């Protein structure tokens, strides 16, 4: 194999669609909280409320991205979205309560109550934002074939290990911090996250079918259903799962 998994976890936040969506949602909620003078802040000007809420919500979005990657390792968000919301709220709320308490004491000269007074409001906001992010992410990322006009091929092709150069990609499967590339010449691993790969796969016709799978459309040879879920059969007898999260969008796109 071209890469060997290590025992060290590499935690990094990429500026991908999921992260950007989380930032937008958080800032939108922060703007709403400022406009409505939420949690007894009617005595402040709108500018002051925005200056208070927007940085806090931005910090919360970054922390939420870290937490979502941790939760996603233990809970299948495709099958248990509400459990994911609960887990995210639990993991995020403690540290965020400390942050909000510290910032608020600094802004309001310490006369704002104790740490536990902030836990309830933080849980409410965190639950709302987590719910929006979990359910807004239910649409699969689809990639499209490059126009036949001399356009550059998909950047992901440059990442193929030497033994797979020139091979036809059938699917890309996530394995921890690695991706297994399934091709007509076999498979191999590379060190990369699927969210990054989805960006570089643009130029090839395909779609994300599961949180850990991207499938080339031309590789699909059949579909089977069991236990309320679909599985795509690809060339080479590769079995690619279709999560409930993405099933409707893929059916509407004519995948099966």
C-alpha positions in Angstrom: 0.0 0.0 0.0 1.1 3.5 -0.6 0.4 4.6 3.0 0.5 2.9 6.3 -2.0 4.0 9.0 -0.3 5.3 12.2 -1.5 5.4 15.8 -1.5 9.2 15.8 -4.7 11.1 15.0 -4.3 14.2 13.0 -6.9 16.8 13.8 -7.3 19.5 11.2 -10.1 21.7 10.0 -10.3 22.2 6.3 -12.2 25.1 4.7 -14.7 22.8 3.0 -18.4 23.1 2.3 -19.5 21.6 5.6 -17.3 23.9 7.7 -18.4 27.0 5.7 -22.0 26.0 6.1 -21.5 25.7 9.9 -20.0 29.2 9.9 -22.9 30.7 8.0 -25.5 29.0 10.2 -23.7 30.1 13.4 -23.4 33.7 12.3 -27.0 33.7 11.2 -28.1 32.5 14.6 -25.9 35.1 16.2 -27.4 37.9 14.1 -30.9 36.7 15.1 -30.0 36.7 18.8 -28.6 40.2 18.5 -31.6 41.5 16.6 -34.1 40.0 19.1 -32.1 41.2 22.2 -32.1 37.6 23.4 -31.3 36.7 27.1 -32.0 40.1 28.5 -29.7 42.2 26.3 -32.2 44.9 25.4 -30.3 47.5 27.3 -27.4 47.3 24.8 -27.3 48.9 21.3 -27.6 46.7 18.3 -23.9 47.3 17.4 -22.9 46.2 20.9 -25.1 43.1 20.7 -23.6 42.1 17.3 -20.1 42.7 18.6 -20.9 40.3 21.5 -22.8 37.5 19.7 -21.0 37.2 16.3 -17.5 36.5 17.7 -18.9 34.0 20.3 -20.9 32.2 17.6 -17.9 32.1 15.3 -15.8 30.5 18.1 -18.7 28.1 18.7 -18.8 27.1 15.1 -15.1 26.3 15.1 -15.4 24.3 18.3 -18.5 22.6 16.8 -16.5 21.5 13.8 -13.9 19.9 16.1 -16.7 18.2 18.1 -18.6 17.0 15.0 -15.5 15.2 13.8 -15.1 13.5 17.1 -18.8 12.5 17.4 -18.9 11.3 13.8 -16.3 8.7 14.7 -18.7 7.1 17.3 -22.2 7.8 16.0 -23.5 7.2 12.5 -25.2 10.5 11.8 -26.8 9.0 8.7 -28.9 6.6 10.9 -29.1 8.5 14.1 -29.3 12.2 13.4 -31.2 13.1 16.7 -28.7 11.1 18.8 -26.0 13.1 17.0 -27.6 16.4 18.0 -27.8 15.3 21.6 -24.2 14.1 21.6 -23.0 17.3 20.0 -24.9 19.4 22.5 -23.4 17.5 25.5 -19.8 17.6 24.2 -19.9 21.3 23.1 -21.9 22.9 26.0 -19.4 22.6 28.8 -16.4 24.3 27.2 -18.7 26.9 25.5 -20.3 27.8 28.8 -16.9 28.5 30.2 -16.1 30.7 27.2 -19.4 32.6 27.3 -19.0 33.1 31.1 -15.5 34.4 30.8 -16.2 36.7 27.9 -19.4 38.1 29.5 -17.6 38.8 32.8 -15.0 40.6 30.9 -17.4 42.7 28.9 -19.8 43.5 31.8 -17.2 44.0 34.5 -17.9 40.7 36.3 -21.5 41.4 37.4 -23.2 38.7 35.4 -23.8 35.8 37.7 -22.0 32.5 38.1 -20.8 29.9 35.6 -23.8 27.6 36.0 -26.1 30.5 35.1 -24.8 30.3 31.5 -25.2 26.5 31.1 -28.9 26.7 30.3 -28.7 29.4 27.6 -25.7 27.8 26.0 -27.5 24.4 25.8 -30.5 26.0 24.1 -28.3 27.8 21.5 -26.1 24.8 20.9 -29.0 22.5 20.5 -30.6 24.8 17.9 -27.3 25.2 15.9 -26.5 21.5 16.1 -29.9 20.6 14.8 -29.6 22.9 11.9 -26.2 21.7 10.9 -27.0 18.0 11.2 -30.1 18.2 9.1 -28.8 20.7 6.6 -26.0 18.3 5.8 -28.4 15.6 4.5 -27.8 16.4 0.8 -25.1 14.4 -0.9 -22.2 16.1 -2.7 -22.4 15.3 -6.4 -19.5 15.8 -8.8 -19.8 16.3 -12.5 -17.8 15.2 -15.5 -15.5 17.7 -17.1 -16.8 19.3 -20.3 -15.2 17.8 -23.5 -13.3 21.0 -24.4 -9.8 20.3 -23.2 -10.6 21.2 -19.6 -8.2 19.9 -16.9 -9.1 16.5 -15.5 -10.1 16.0 -11.9 -7.3 16.9 -9.6 -7.9 13.8 -7.6 -6.4 11.7 -10.4 -3.0 13.1 -9.5 -3.2 11.5 -6.1 -3.5 8.0 -7.4 -0.6 5.8 -6.3 1.9 4.7 -9.0 0.4 1.3 -9.5 -3.0 2.8 -10.1 -2.0 5.6 -12.5 -4.3 5.6 -15.5 -6.9 3.4 -13.8 -10.6 4.0 -13.8 -11.9 5.0 -10.4 -15.0 3.1 -9.3 -15.4 4.3 -5.8 -13.6 6.1 -2.9 -14.1 4.7 0.6 -13.2 6.4 3.9 -11.1 4.4 6.3 -10.3 6.5 9.4 -8.0 9.3 8.2 -7.3 7.4 4.9 -9.2 6.8 1.7 -9.3 3.4 -0.1 -9.5 4.0 -3.8 -11.3 1.3 -5.7 -10.3 1.0 -9.4 -10.4 -1.4 -12.3 -6.8 -2.2 -11.4 -7.3 -3.0 -7.7 -7.4 -0.7 -4.7 -4.9 1.2 -2.5 -4.9 3.7 0.4 -3.9 7.4 0.4 -3.8 9.8 3.4 -6.7 12.2 2.9 -10.2 13.0 4.2 -13.3 12.4 2.1 -14.5 16.0 2.5 -11.3 17.2 0.8 -11.4 14.4 -1.9 -15.0 15.4 -2.9 -13.7 18.8 -3.9 -10.9 17.3 -6.0 -13.2 14.7 -7.6 -15.0 17.4 -9.4 -14.4 16.5 -13.1 -15.6 12.9 -12.6 -19.3 12.0 -12.7 -20.3 10.7 -9.3 -21.9 11.3 -5.9 -21.5 10.8 -2.2 -23.7 7.9 -1.3 -22.8 7.7 2.4 -20.8 9.7 4.8 -17.8 7.5 4.0 -18.4 6.7 0.2 -18.1 8.4 -3.1 -19.2 6.4 -6.2 -18.6 6.9 -9.9 -21.9 6.8 -11.7 -20.7 4.8 -14.6 -19.5 2.0 -12.2 -23.0 1.3 -10.9 -24.4 -2.1 -12.1 -27.3 -2.7 -9.8 -29.0 -1.9 -6.5 -30.4 -4.1 -3.7 -32.5 -3.1 -0.8 -32.6 -4.6 2.7 -33.5 -3.4 6.2 -34.8 -0.2 4.7 -31.5 0.7 3.1 -30.1 0.5 -0.4 -26.7 -0.9 -1.5 -25.2 -0.2 -4.9 -23.3 -3.0 -6.7 -20.4 -1.6 -8.7 -18.0 -3.1 -11.2 -15.7 -5.5 -9.5 -18.6 -6.6 -7.2 -17.9 -3.6 -4.9 -20.8 -3.0 -2.5 -21.3 0.6 -1.7 -23.9 1.6 0.9 -26.5 4.3 0.4 -27.5 6.1 3.6 -31.0 7.2 4.4 -29.7 10.7 4.5 -28.8 10.7 0.8 -31.3 8.1 -0.6 -34.0 10.5 -1.7 -31.7 12.9 -3.5 -30.0 10.0 -5.3 -33.3 8.6 -6.4 -34.4 12.0 -7.6 -31.2 12.2 -9.6 -31.9 8.8 -11.3 -29.2 6.8 -9.6 -31.6 3.9 -8.9 
